[in-house]
Amino acid sequence: MNEVYEFMKQVDVIVLFCLIYGLAINGIVWAVCEIFSFVVKKARAFITKHKEKKAVQKDDMTE
């Protein structure tokens, strides 16, 4: 019975390690995705603003 108890203790440690490791990886991936999403939003907004500014300048030159 003692051998089964020792085996289950090790299984418990392995399961906890995998759970914590998985949560850590999930947190890192989430943070990277959020940063990437933020950068893409800012880049799109900048490009749109730049295009609008260019269009206004072009309209001013034609008038």
Beta strands, then each sheet from edge to edge (+ up, - down):
end
